[in-house]
Amino acid sequence: MSIRLENVGIAVRNLEETIAFFTDLGLTVLGRDEVSGSWADTAVGLDGNHARIALLATPDRLGRIELFEYIHPEALETAPTLPHEIGMHRVCFQVDDIDAALEIAAHHGCLPLRGVANYQDVYRLAYVHGPSGIILMLSEDLRADHSG
C-alpha cells in the first residue's frame, strides 16, 4: 500500500481573510468550491454539511492546505489552541526569510506567540497565531546549503 499526505484541512472563521493571509505568505490558490449534499455529509460526518472551500499550495505544490468556512452547521468558536494541547497542533512552513514572513503576518494582525528562537544555529523558528487561531510555525533554515 502506498500513502502520501494530500492536504491539511482547517476550518476558518473567514475564508477570504485566511486566503489573503496565506497567499501573502506565498501560497497559491489551486481551486475553490462550495460543497454540500449527501456525499459531503458522509465524507465529513455532519448532517447538512455545507461549506465554502479553497485549496492552496506552496510554490513547489507539495504542501497543500484546504480551508473551509462552514455555512451549515454553524461553525463553533473555540479558544485559541495552545502549543501543549492534545490534537491538531500546528502547520509549519519553511521560509527563506523569517523576518519578512513575520512582517507579512503582522500586516494581518498575526503576531508571534513569544518571538523568534534560534535552534542550534540551524533554524530560526517562530510560532504565530494566524487567522481563526491557527497556529503556524515559520522555520528558516540557517545552513548555507539548506540540506538536511
Disulfide bonds with the S-S distance in Angstrom:
none
